[in-house]
Amino acid sequence: MVAAIWRVRVMVATNDRTVAVFGGTGFLGRCIVRHLRYRGFPVRIASRHPDRGHRLFGSDDPQLQSVQADVHDDQSVADALAGAYGVVNAVSLYVENGRKTFHSVHVESAQRVAAQAHRAGVERFVHVSGIGADTASQSQYIRKRGEGELAVQAAFAGALLVRPAVMFGPDDAFLTTILKLLRQLPIYPMFGHGLTKLQPAYVEDVAEAIGRVMQHAETPSMIFELGGPRVYSYKELLGAIAHQADLAPLLIPIPFAVWHALAWTSEMFPGPLLTRNQVELMQIDTVSSPEMPGFIELGISPHSVDAILQKILSNCE
């Protein structure tokens, strides 16, 4: 077992150490930007659409830049990294579309950002992956996540890997979607019998963890798995959300074979509502390993789903 808490924490000065955040306008990325700024880091938001950064954060903070960067292009990445002390790669993809494939984003682009960071003399590199990343997985998404981790470690010695569980928070695509469906459907179709185990993590806790990893010069590990304080079965999670929302839906098990068939049909249309990859993910437990350091080792007491759900309920009114 890893040591529970750092005994000695060496903190770096932050006010002249720019951190470039790739994917800084996304659900997790924008939280990372806020937590890094809170810790005094100048932050460079690197994204394909820098105007999104301006809309999200405004232009009043001189220590916050939004620059154009395409993780598929070496020169674009190199330009975004110039003079940076640290890098966070929070770019992710959940549905493949054209040249944006799990391999191109989670492996090739991750390797590109890490390699360019190494060439630029970046001191600290944090790569956001996911719990369960495994090069031997039958799920293409999880397999490419695992291959991406290996590619990053090969390109940047000392890269830190952060593996969050499924993340939740106001305006998320997880609990908010479930809540909307529970409200609309008196009979709720579950994935299988609802036995898949989930350990949802609050997005702000994950961003805080990344901020601490970036600031502390010494860490107890190179890999962190970030799961929330409670492990749910999918059915238990649906019940907890329904209870807080004063709903009483009838939860009906639907075999995964049926979901796969529905996803296959959905993928025939542009912007599919459901993909086979998403169905595969719902067949796999996403729970942090007790052998891996996580929130506790970083000195963070993670928020529960119940503690945050009222905010989400208010946003969905």
C-alpha positions as CSV (number, residue, x, y, z in Angstrom):
1,M,0.0,0.0,0.0
2,V,1.2,3.5,-0.7
3,A,1.8,6.0,2.2
4,A,-1.5,7.6,3.2
5,I,-0.3,11.2,3.1
6,W,2.8,13.0,2.0
7,R,5.0,13.5,5.0
8,V,7.0,16.2,3.3
9,R,5.4,18.5,0.7
10,V,7.7,20.6,-1.5
11,M,5.8,23.3,-3.1
12,V,6.9,25.2,-6.2
13,A,6.6,28.9,-6.6
14,T,3.8,29.5,-9.2
15,N,3.6,33.1,-10.2
16,D,6.1,32.9,-13.0
17,R,5.5,29.3,-14.0
18,T,3.0,29.1,-16.9
19,V,0.9,26.0,-17.2
20,A,-0.5,25.2,-20.7
21,V,-3.9,23.3,-20.4
22,F,-4.9,21.4,-23.6
23,G,-8.6,20.9,-23.5
24,G,-9.0,23.8,-21.2
25,T,-12.5,24.7,-22.4
26,G,-14.0,21.3,-21.7
27,F,-16.0,20.1,-18.7
28,L,-12.9,19.1,-16.7
29,G,-10.5,21.5,-18.4
30,R,-12.2,24.7,-17.4
31,C,-12.2,23.5,-13.8
32,I,-8.5,22.8,-14.0
33,V,-7.9,26.3,-15.3
34,R,-9.7,27.8,-12.4
35,H,-7.9,25.7,-9.8
36,L,-4.5,26.4,-11.3
37,R,-5.2,30.2,-11.3
38,Y,-6.3,29.9,-7.7
39,R,-2.9,28.5,-6.9
40,G,-1.2,31.4,-8.6
41,F,-0.1,29.7,-11.9
42,P,-0.3,31.8,-15.0
43,V,-2.4,29.6,-17.4
44,R,-2.4,29.3,-21.1
45,I,-5.6,27.7,-22.5
46,A,-4.7,25.8,-25.6
47,S,-7.7,24.9,-27.8
48,R,-8.8,24.8,-31.4
49,H,-11.2,27.7,-30.7
50,P,-9.5,30.2,-28.4
51,D,-12.6,32.4,-28.5
52,R,-14.3,29.9,-26.3
53,G,-11.7,30.6,-23.6
54,H,-12.4,34.3,-23.8
55,R,-16.1,33.6,-23.5
56,L,-15.6,31.3,-20.5
57,F,-13.1,33.3,-18.5
58,G,-13.2,36.8,-20.0
59,S,-10.2,39.0,-20.7
60,D,-9.6,40.8,-17.4
61,D,-7.0,38.5,-16.0
62,P,-3.6,39.2,-17.5
63,Q,-2.3,35.9,-16.2
64,L,-4.8,34.0,-18.3
65,Q,-4.2,33.5,-22.1
66,S,-6.3,31.7,-24.6
67,V,-4.3,30.5,-27.6
68,Q,-5.1,28.5,-30.8
69,A,-3.7,24.9,-30.7
70,D,-4.6,21.8,-32.6
71,V,-3.4,18.6,-30.9
72,H,-3.2,16.9,-34.4
73,D,-0.5,19.4,-35.5
74,D,3.1,19.4,-34.3
75,Q,3.9,23.1,-34.9
76,S,0.6,24.2,-33.4
77,V,1.3,22.2,-30.2
78,A,4.9,23.5,-30.1
79,D,3.8,27.1,-30.4
80,A,1.3,26.6,-27.5
81,L,4.0,25.1,-25.3
82,A,6.7,27.8,-25.8
83,G,8.1,28.9,-22.4
84,A,5.7,26.7,-20.4
85,Y,6.7,25.3,-17.0
86,G,3.9,22.7,-16.9
87,V,1.4,21.0,-19.1
88,V,-2.0,19.4,-18.5
89,N,-3.4,17.3,-21.3
90,A,-7.1,17.1,-20.7
91,V,-8.2,16.5,-24.3
92,S,-10.7,13.6,-24.5
93,L,-13.0,12.0,-27.0
94,Y,-16.1,9.9,-26.3
95,V,-17.6,9.5,-29.8
96,E,-15.5,9.0,-32.9
97,N,-16.2,11.3,-35.8
98,G,-14.2,11.4,-39.1
99,R,-10.5,11.8,-38.4
100,K,-11.2,12.2,-34.7
101,T,-10.8,8.6,-33.6
102,F,-9.9,7.2,-30.2
103,H,-6.5,6.3,-31.6
104,S,-5.8,9.8,-33.1
105,V,-6.8,11.6,-30.0
106,H,-5.9,9.3,-27.1
107,V,-2.8,7.8,-28.6
108,E,-1.3,9.9,-31.4
109,S,-2.2,13.4,-30.1
110,A,-1.4,12.5,-26.5
111,Q,2.1,11.3,-27.7
112,R,2.5,14.5,-29.7
113,V,1.8,16.8,-26.8
114,A,4.1,14.8,-24.5
115,A,6.9,14.7,-27.1
116,Q,6.7,18.4,-27.9
117,A,6.6,19.2,-24.1
118,H,9.8,17.2,-23.7
119,R,11.4,19.1,-26.5
120,A,10.3,22.4,-25.1
121,G,11.9,21.6,-21.7
122,V,8.6,21.5,-19.8
123,E,9.2,20.4,-16.2
124,R,5.9,18.8,-15.2
125,F,3.5,17.0,-17.4
126,V,0.1,15.7,-16.3
127,H,-1.9,13.5,-18.6
128,V,-5.6,12.9,-17.8
129,S,-6.6,9.3,-18.7
130,G,-9.4,7.2,-17.0
131,I,-9.8,4.5,-14.4
132,G,-9.6,1.1,-16.1
133,A,-7.3,2.2,-18.9
134,D,-6.0,-1.1,-20.2
135,T,-4.2,-2.0,-23.5
136,A,-5.7,-5.5,-23.3
137,S,-9.4,-4.3,-23.0
138,Q,-12.0,-5.5,-25.5
139,S,-13.4,-1.9,-25.4
140,Q,-11.6,0.2,-28.0
141,Y,-12.1,3.3,-25.9
142,I,-10.4,1.8,-22.8
143,R,-7.7,0.1,-24.9
144,K,-6.7,3.3,-26.6
145,R,-6.7,5.1,-23.2
146,G,-4.2,2.4,-22.1
147,E,-2.1,2.8,-25.2
148,G,-2.1,6.5,-24.8
149,E,-0.7,6.2,-21.3
150,L,2.2,4.1,-22.6
151,A,2.8,6.6,-25.4
152,V,2.9,9.5,-23.0
153,Q,5.3,7.8,-20.6
154,A,7.6,6.8,-23.5
155,A,7.6,10.4,-24.8
156,F,8.0,12.2,-21.5
157,A,9.9,10.5,-18.7
158,G,8.3,11.4,-15.4
159,A,4.8,12.1,-16.8
160,L,2.1,12.0,-14.1
161,L,-1.1,10.1,-15.0
162,V,-4.4,11.0,-13.5
163,R,-7.2,8.5,-13.9
164,P,-10.6,9.9,-12.9
165,A,-13.7,7.8,-12.5
166,V,-16.9,9.0,-14.3
167,M,-17.1,12.7,-13.4
168,F,-20.2,14.6,-12.3
169,G,-21.0,18.2,-11.6
170,P,-23.4,21.0,-12.6
171,D,-23.9,21.0,-16.4
172,D,-22.3,17.6,-16.8
173,A,-23.2,15.0,-19.4
174,F,-23.7,12.2,-16.8
175,L,-25.9,12.9,-13.8
176,T,-27.7,15.7,-15.6
177,T,-28.6,13.4,-18.5
178,I,-29.7,10.7,-16.2
179,L,-31.9,13.1,-14.2
180,K,-33.6,14.5,-17.4
181,L,-34.4,10.9,-18.5
182,L,-35.7,9.9,-15.1
183,R,-38.0,12.9,-15.3
184,Q,-39.2,12.1,-18.8
185,L,-39.5,8.3,-18.6
186,P,-41.9,6.8,-16.0
187,I,-40.3,3.4,-17.1
188,Y,-36.5,3.7,-17.2
189,P,-34.6,1.1,-19.2
190,M,-31.4,0.0,-17.4
191,F,-28.2,-1.3,-18.9
192,G,-28.5,-5.0,-18.1
193,H,-29.6,-5.6,-14.5
194,G,-27.9,-2.4,-13.3
195,L,-25.1,-4.3,-11.6
196,T,-22.2,-2.4,-13.2
197,K,-20.2,-0.6,-10.4
198,L,-19.5,3.1,-10.6
199,Q,-17.5,5.4,-8.3
200,P,-18.5,8.9,-9.5
201,A,-16.0,11.7,-8.8
202,Y,-16.9,15.4,-8.5
203,V,-15.2,17.3,-11.3
204,E,-14.0,20.1,-9.0
205,D,-12.3,17.5,-6.8
206,V,-10.5,16.1,-9.8
207,A,-9.4,19.6,-10.9
208,E,-8.2,20.3,-7.3
209,A,-6.2,17.1,-7.4
210,I,-4.5,18.1,-10.6
211,G,-3.7,21.5,-9.2
212,R,-2.0,19.9,-6.2
213,V,-0.1,17.5,-8.3
214,M,1.2,20.3,-10.5
215,Q,2.2,22.5,-7.5
216,H,3.9,19.9,-5.4
217,A,7.4,19.1,-6.6
218,E,7.3,15.6,-4.9
219,T,4.5,13.2,-5.3
220,P,3.9,9.7,-3.8
221,S,3.3,8.1,-7.2
222,M,3.3,8.6,-10.9
223,I,-0.3,7.4,-11.2
224,F,-3.4,8.6,-9.3
225,E,-6.9,7.0,-9.5
226,L,-9.6,9.4,-8.5
227,G,-12.9,7.8,-7.4
228,G,-15.6,9.4,-5.2
229,P,-16.4,8.4,-1.6
230,R,-19.0,5.7,-2.5
231,V,-19.2,2.8,-5.0
232,Y,-22.7,2.4,-6.5
233,S,-24.2,-0.2,-8.7
234,Y,-25.8,1.5,-11.7
235,K,-29.2,0.6,-10.2
236,E,-28.3,2.1,-6.8
237,L,-27.1,5.3,-8.5
238,L,-30.4,5.6,-10.4
239,G,-32.3,5.1,-7.2
240,A,-30.3,7.7,-5.3
241,I,-30.8,10.3,-8.0
242,A,-34.5,9.5,-8.3
243,H,-35.0,9.7,-4.5
244,Q,-33.4,13.2,-4.3
245,A,-35.5,14.4,-7.2
246,D,-38.7,13.0,-5.6
247,L,-39.2,10.6,-8.5
248,A,-40.3,6.9,-8.4
249,P,-39.5,5.5,-11.9
250,L,-39.9,1.8,-12.7
251,L,-36.4,0.5,-13.5
252,I,-36.6,-2.2,-16.2
253,P,-33.5,-4.4,-17.0
254,I,-32.7,-4.5,-20.7
255,P,-30.2,-7.1,-21.9
256,F,-26.9,-5.7,-23.2
257,A,-27.5,-7.6,-26.5
258,V,-30.5,-5.3,-27.1
259,W,-28.5,-2.2,-26.3
260,H,-25.8,-3.3,-28.7
261,A,-28.4,-3.7,-31.5
262,L,-29.9,-0.3,-30.7
263,A,-26.4,1.3,-30.7
264,W,-25.6,-0.4,-34.0
265,T,-28.7,1.1,-35.6
266,S,-28.1,4.5,-34.0
267,E,-24.5,4.7,-35.5
268,M,-26.0,4.6,-39.0
269,F,-27.2,8.2,-38.5
270,P,-25.1,11.4,-38.1
271,G,-24.6,12.3,-34.4
272,P,-25.7,9.0,-33.0
273,L,-27.5,9.2,-29.6
274,L,-25.9,5.9,-28.6
275,T,-22.8,4.1,-29.7
276,R,-21.6,0.5,-29.2
277,N,-18.6,1.9,-27.4
278,Q,-20.8,3.6,-24.8
279,V,-22.7,0.3,-24.3
280,E,-19.4,-1.5,-23.8
281,L,-18.4,1.0,-21.2
282,M,-21.6,0.3,-19.2
283,Q,-20.6,-3.3,-19.0
284,I,-17.3,-2.5,-17.2
285,D,-16.9,-1.6,-13.6
286,T,-15.0,1.8,-13.1
287,V,-13.8,1.7,-9.5
288,S,-10.5,2.9,-8.2
289,S,-7.9,0.3,-7.1
290,P,-7.1,0.3,-3.4
291,E,-3.5,-0.2,-4.4
292,M,-3.4,3.1,-6.2
293,P,-3.1,6.5,-4.5
294,G,-6.0,8.9,-5.0
295,F,-7.8,11.7,-3.3
296,I,-6.8,10.7,0.2
297,E,-3.1,10.7,-0.6
298,L,-3.5,14.2,-2.0
299,G,-5.2,15.4,1.1
300,I,-8.6,15.8,-0.5
301,S,-11.9,14.7,1.0
302,P,-14.0,14.0,-2.1
303,H,-17.6,15.2,-2.3
304,S,-20.4,12.7,-2.6
305,V,-23.0,12.6,-5.3
306,D,-25.7,13.5,-2.7
307,A,-23.8,16.6,-1.6
308,I,-23.7,18.0,-5.2
309,L,-26.9,16.7,-6.6
310,Q,-29.0,19.6,-5.2
311,K,-27.0,22.0,-7.4
312,I,-27.6,19.9,-10.4
313,L,-31.3,19.7,-9.6
314,S,-31.5,23.5,-9.3
315,N,-29.8,23.8,-12.7
316,C,-32.3,21.4,-14.3
317,E,-35.4,23.2,-13.1
